[in-house]
Amino acid sequence: MVLYSNYICVTIKEIGGEIVKTHKYWAVGALACMVATFYTGFRGKMKEHKIFAIGAMGCMLFSVLSGYKMISGKGAVKKSEEVEKN
């Protein structure tokens, strides 16, 4: 099972490098929004707090979706099998 996981990760880095990049950027955006949410909540700025909280939820949603595309590997496995045949 571990070999299968590593195989998927290797094919994702080779074939779907763009997915890995988008996942990383959405995750960093979610982290930045969460930090801003905590800061504005601590300072008592509720309007800004709500805006950053909604932004963090949006970034987390897109991060999860891009992560799902990254680990599902359906397209990556098929493409890598074609490469191995050649």
Backbone bond lengths (Angstrom), bond angles and torsions (degrees), N, CA, C in turn:
res aa  C-N    CA-C-N  psi(-1)  N-CA   C-N-CA  omega(-1)  CA-C   N-CA-C  phi
1 M - - - 1.454 - - 1.529 110.93 -
2 V 1.299 117.54 -38.05 1.466 121.01 -179.79 1.522 109.91 -65.53
3 L 1.317 116.82 -39.62 1.459 119.47 179.22 1.523 110.91 -62.58
4 Y 1.320 116.42 -37.74 1.457 120.03 178.55 1.526 110.25 -63.78
5 S 1.336 116.83 -42.43 1.467 120.64 178.86 1.523 110.64 -62.09
6 N 1.324 116.67 -44.95 1.460 119.87 179.67 1.521 110.48 -64.95
7 Y 1.315 116.90 -37.95 1.457 121.12 179.07 1.525 110.32 -61.04
8 I 1.333 116.37 -43.92 1.461 120.15 178.93 1.527 109.87 -62.80
9 C 1.327 117.68 -44.64 1.465 120.89 -178.96 1.522 111.46 -61.40
10 V 1.317 117.00 -41.27 1.459 120.48 -179.97 1.518 110.51 -65.16
11 T 1.330 117.11 -43.01 1.463 118.84 -179.10 1.523 110.92 -68.17
12 I 1.323 117.27 -32.56 1.462 119.28 178.63 1.528 109.86 -66.52
13 K 1.311 117.82 -42.70 1.455 120.24 -179.69 1.522 110.83 -65.06
14 E 1.335 117.19 -35.48 1.455 119.82 -178.98 1.522 111.92 -77.22
15 I 1.320 116.46 -43.79 1.467 120.33 -171.35 1.525 111.96 -96.72
16 G 1.336 117.27 -48.20 1.462 120.21 -172.92 1.505 113.36 -105.94
17 G 1.301 118.56 47.11 1.460 121.40 -179.44 1.514 113.02 -58.49
18 E 1.304 116.45 -29.99 1.463 121.00 179.74 1.530 110.83 -66.41
19 I 1.334 118.01 -35.94 1.463 121.16 178.85 1.518 110.16 -65.70
20 V 1.314 117.19 -40.63 1.462 120.99 179.39 1.522 110.11 -62.95
21 K 1.318 117.31 -40.36 1.468 121.03 178.80 1.518 111.23 -63.85
22 T 1.334 118.12 -46.91 1.462 119.85 -178.04 1.518 110.88 -65.15
23 H 1.332 116.85 -37.70 1.455 119.48 179.04 1.528 110.54 -63.30
24 K 1.318 116.01 -41.82 1.466 120.57 -179.81 1.529 110.53 -63.63
25 Y 1.321 117.80 -44.27 1.459 120.46 -177.66 1.529 111.98 -68.59
26 W 1.345 117.69 -39.07 1.462 119.64 177.04 1.521 110.40 -65.40
27 A 1.342 117.38 -37.90 1.465 120.22 179.22 1.523 111.11 -66.68
28 V 1.326 118.01 -40.90 1.464 121.34 177.62 1.526 110.03 -65.52
29 G 1.320 117.50 -39.89 1.466 121.00 176.99 1.519 112.07 -62.84
30 A 1.338 116.52 -39.94 1.464 120.13 177.73 1.524 110.79 -65.05
31 L 1.320 116.60 -40.61 1.466 120.31 178.78 1.527 110.90 -63.30
32 A 1.328 116.54 -43.89 1.468 120.02 179.26 1.528 111.14 -62.81
33 C 1.333 116.72 -41.86 1.472 119.96 178.65 1.525 111.57 -66.42
34 M 1.329 117.38 -36.41 1.469 119.63 178.54 1.524 111.32 -66.72
35 V 1.333 116.13 -40.37 1.469 119.38 177.41 1.524 109.75 -62.76
36 A 1.324 116.74 -44.34 1.470 120.51 178.36 1.530 111.16 -64.45
37 T 1.332 117.32 -35.15 1.461 121.00 178.01 1.529 110.72 -64.11
38 F 1.330 116.11 -45.59 1.462 119.18 178.47 1.536 111.17 -63.34
39 Y 1.320 116.48 -41.50 1.465 120.43 -178.38 1.528 111.41 -64.80
40 T 1.332 116.88 -47.48 1.467 119.47 -178.80 1.525 111.44 -69.42
41 G 1.336 117.34 -32.15 1.463 119.55 175.42 1.519 111.54 -67.02
42 F 1.329 116.32 -39.03 1.461 121.63 178.38 1.522 110.66 -65.38
43 R 1.336 116.96 -37.54 1.466 121.46 -178.85 1.534 112.56 -81.91
44 G 1.326 117.72 -10.19 1.460 120.83 177.29 1.519 114.39 83.22
45 K 1.310 118.01 19.09 1.464 122.04 178.00 1.529 108.03 -92.18
46 M 1.314 116.33 88.48 1.460 120.44 -169.87 1.537 113.87 -71.42
47 K 1.323 118.41 -33.25 1.459 119.89 179.05 1.531 110.11 -64.46
48 E 1.319 116.60 -48.28 1.462 120.69 178.68 1.528 111.15 -66.78
49 H 1.329 115.90 -34.48 1.454 121.51 178.91 1.533 110.35 -60.00
50 K 1.321 116.74 -44.89 1.467 120.72 179.49 1.527 111.51 -66.28
51 I 1.316 116.91 -39.40 1.464 120.64 179.89 1.526 110.68 -63.49
52 F 1.327 116.87 -46.70 1.468 119.92 179.50 1.524 111.54 -67.51
53 A 1.333 117.65 -34.06 1.463 120.45 178.57 1.527 110.87 -65.37
54 I 1.323 117.15 -42.00 1.464 120.75 177.46 1.527 110.09 -66.79
55 G 1.318 117.23 -39.16 1.465 120.53 176.22 1.512 112.55 -62.95
56 A 1.339 116.15 -40.53 1.469 120.09 178.42 1.519 110.60 -65.01
57 M 1.327 117.18 -40.79 1.473 119.47 178.67 1.521 110.90 -64.55
58 G 1.324 117.40 -39.27 1.461 120.70 177.60 1.519 112.35 -64.33
59 C 1.319 115.41 -45.48 1.467 119.44 178.39 1.518 111.42 -63.40
60 M 1.335 116.93 -40.51 1.463 119.59 178.57 1.523 111.18 -65.19
61 L 1.325 117.00 -38.38 1.464 120.45 178.53 1.528 110.43 -61.53
62 F 1.323 117.34 -48.59 1.461 119.89 -179.75 1.525 111.95 -68.77
63 S 1.328 116.99 -30.83 1.456 119.96 175.63 1.528 110.90 -66.06
64 V 1.320 116.35 -41.94 1.466 120.24 178.06 1.524 110.51 -65.63
65 L 1.324 117.28 -42.48 1.463 120.00 179.63 1.524 111.88 -63.80
66 S 1.334 117.33 -42.78 1.459 118.89 178.77 1.527 110.90 -70.75
67 G 1.325 117.30 -32.10 1.462 120.45 175.03 1.515 111.56 -66.37
68 Y 1.339 116.15 -37.51 1.460 119.61 177.46 1.531 110.68 -64.60
69 K 1.322 115.98 -42.28 1.467 119.25 176.63 1.520 110.49 -61.54
70 M 1.336 115.43 -36.05 1.453 120.60 -177.02 1.528 111.02 -69.82
71 I 1.337 118.44 -42.81 1.462 119.66 -175.05 1.512 113.40 -90.25
72 S 1.339 118.50 -16.56 1.459 118.74 -179.57 1.524 110.02 -65.38
73 G 1.321 117.37 -42.20 1.453 122.52 170.88 1.515 115.97 64.97
74 K 1.308 119.68 13.11 1.460 120.55 -178.36 1.521 111.14 -61.49
75 G 1.311 117.42 -49.02 1.457 120.60 179.47 1.515 112.25 -71.69
76 A 1.328 116.47 -35.23 1.460 120.03 -177.56 1.525 111.61 -68.29
77 V 1.328 116.82 -37.49 1.460 119.78 -179.41 1.517 110.37 -68.68
78 K 1.327 117.20 -42.95 1.458 120.16 179.73 1.527 111.22 -62.52
79 K 1.328 116.75 -43.19 1.457 120.17 -179.65 1.517 111.53 -66.55
80 S 1.331 116.87 -39.00 1.461 119.23 -179.45 1.523 111.22 -69.88
81 E 1.324 118.04 -32.01 1.467 120.58 176.38 1.515 110.51 -66.23
82 E 1.325 116.79 -37.01 1.467 120.23 177.03 1.518 110.70 -66.38
83 V 1.312 117.65 -37.85 1.458 122.11 178.93 1.521 110.43 -66.24
84 E 1.337 117.42 -40.91 1.460 121.11 179.95 1.532 112.06 -66.43
85 K 1.330 117.63 -32.10 1.455 120.87 179.20 1.525 111.30 -66.72
86 N 1.326 116.27 -32.23 1.479 120.48 -179.30 1.452 109.10 -80.28
